[in-house]
Amino acid sequence: MRLHRRRAGRALGALAAVWALALAPAAMRPGAEAKPVPPGDAKPAPVWANDFVARLEALAVLQTLNAELLSHDSATLTLDRWCDAHHLASPAKVVAVRDRDASKEPTADQRKALGVSLAEPIRYRRVKLVCGAHVLSEADNWYVPSRLTPDMNHQLETSDIAFGRAVQALHFQRRTLSAKLLWSPLPDGWDVAGGMLPDAVARTLQVPHAVLEHQAVLTLPDGTAISQVVETYTEQVLGFPQPRPMR
């Protein structure tokens, strides 16, 4: 019981440190570099224990990623750094694996958010943002081609470049519409009510596919909207070994 309390105390200290340093990148961990693999190849996530400390650590990790996304304009570059810091792949570079058959017309609200008329063409892109073997997010992107350069449009149409990397030269800014955890490792009220853990009989942590969702509008520095995105982050953002206990 004392050991459990000491471990829980360490984890609570780690969570406090995360919020004190909310904008700091995740710590680097020692280990061998990942070998390059074909983008999008399935890779099971490492096993995390199903106990209070592991769940608290997972919550701290998800909130750290959430803070990183909220404090930077490019989700692509944020995931580059995340992949590198957690040794998910080498080289740690995110690419977009496109679903070329996907099609989804923008809604009237989306056209309003983008500031375009019904006659203005909008292009749609559905991608998986992949680093090495890890699909870190799945994104829907409606963008206004007339507000990009011809070269940017060509790259987006003909290659698997991520949108944020393709339009980086525009120095775009990100206006977050919503950000929400789709899965919490700990139940509501865990910090005051205690109680049983979810799936208490399982020996390993069962993480659902979708863990975090962001919706945002990307704009030029003058405020002109160029894109609206819906990004769903997957369990693979936790695709590294469970952190070792702090000493």
Summary of the structure (lengths in Angstrom):
residues: 247
radius of gyration: 19.5
end to end distance: 18.3
largest distance: 67.2
contacts: 710
relative contact order: 0.20
helix: 34%
strand: 22%
